[in-house]
Amino acid sequence: MTNAAYNVGKDSNVIGNLLKTSYNKLTGYTKVDNRPATGTVSAEAYALQVRGYHNDTSGEYKGVDAHVYLRVDGAGYLRGVKGVGMVNSGVTATNSWIIGVSGMAVVDGVMAGTSVLAGLSGAIETGSAAITASLVTSCWLDSQLNYAVTGVHNLLHMTNNGSTTMDEAIRITAGNKITNLFTINTASGMVAATATTAGTSKKIKISLDGVTYYLNAYTG
């Protein structure tokens, strides 16, 4: 076996070994700073790349495992993962896609049984104590725009660009423990004081406990 197979940055630009079986521990502060020159980004289109292989038939494997802990009492501000996509001041983004965090689940093989495939997952867990807070949510969507938007502007945008027909756009399995479908506040722009039952009507199909119902909508 050559020395390069077991190098620690001596014989090549590899930390660990070329067999990709070593365990490398970094302690303290670690910063990855990649600022390629103009015209070179296509050669290395990432600042940090993580690739791993799950070769066991069971168990959980993580591509990136980020755990941060609040260790003292107080008003700490803690984020497990933070993603920011920014257009610099003075730069015009034309036909660009700026995404803070992107999640994608890809199946090139076969999924079967009771498998779950999700592009993004948000969960709230508690240890042993009840929570007192002003907000507890598995998904928080917030817009802090202060300027007009030319184009479609919304908090949640769902599309089906595949050829497969979905069963529903939103599924709620409440477990008989959700009181309201919606709570809407400060919504004078979209909530009127009187009901509309005239004009052209449409019905929106919904399913309640497996039974099809319809919500009526009127033009005015």
Helices and strands as residue ranges (DSSP letters): G 3-6, E 201-208, E 211-218
